[in-house]
Amino acid sequence: MYEPQSQTKFRNPKHEKRYFYSQKPNLILNVDGCIAVCLVDLLRHCGSFTREEADEFVSIGALNGLFVLGRSIGFIGHYLDQKRLGQGLYRHPWDDITYLHPDHLQHQAGF
């Protein structure tokens, strides 16, 4: 239900900014969530699917496939760009990304 009086607290940009940054950090740029909501809305209201068909499509995780596809296209783009520039694939230093549990380090020291 639309309540016009609730919109008045954001007439001052400082209040809006304060509210915006007081939310959880994962909500600030949740683009995937916004896209998913739009796709679910489109599925349910485009007229090509019944509500049950749209809900089944969502419940089996079919929308996740679209996000996987998008990221795969991005990886392919990075690969082709690096090949074009003659750089080869970027490899992050192994010791920078490897996580070793402290217990594992103690076992290695015992050898």
PyMOL commands that set and color helices and strands:
alter all, ss='L'
color gray80, all
select helices_A, chain A and resi 4-10+13-22+25-27+31-45+51-59+62-84+94-97+102-109
alter helices_A, ss='H'
color red, helices_A
deselect
rebuild
show_as cartoon
